[in-house]
C-alpha cells in the first residue's frame, strides 16, 4: 500500500514539474505574421521563446506554460511571460498542429504561426 501511494505521489510530482515547461506541440521554429503582414521568425524552447524581426533584431522572453484547454477539438495553450504578460497559443483546426494563432491575454491576435510558410489570419482555414 505504501509503495502504491509513493508511486502515485511521484507521478503527480513529475506531471506538475513537467507542466511548467512549454509543450512539445509548439516548441521549435515557426514562421509568424502579425496583423499588418510583417514577417517574423519565432523559436520556442522549454522556458523561453525568441521573436526575430526581418531586420535581424531579436527579443527573447522567458515563460512558463500554465494551462491547456481543449474545447470542440480546438487546443489552446496558456503561457505566462516572466514579466507577467499572458499569451495564448491556439491550434484551431482539429488534428493540425502546424498552424495556429498567438494571442495576448485579452484575445487580440499577435501572430498567425505556421511551421513552413508565412500565412495571414485569413489563410489559417484555407490551407489544405
Buried (B, 14 or more C-beta within 10 A) or exposed (E): EEEEEEEEEEEEEEEEEEEEBBBEBBBEEBBBBBEEEEBBBBBBBBBBBBBBEEEEEEEEBEBBBEEEEEEEEEBBBBBBBEEEEBBBBBBBBEEBEEBBBBBEEEEEBBBBBBEEEBBEEEBBEEEE
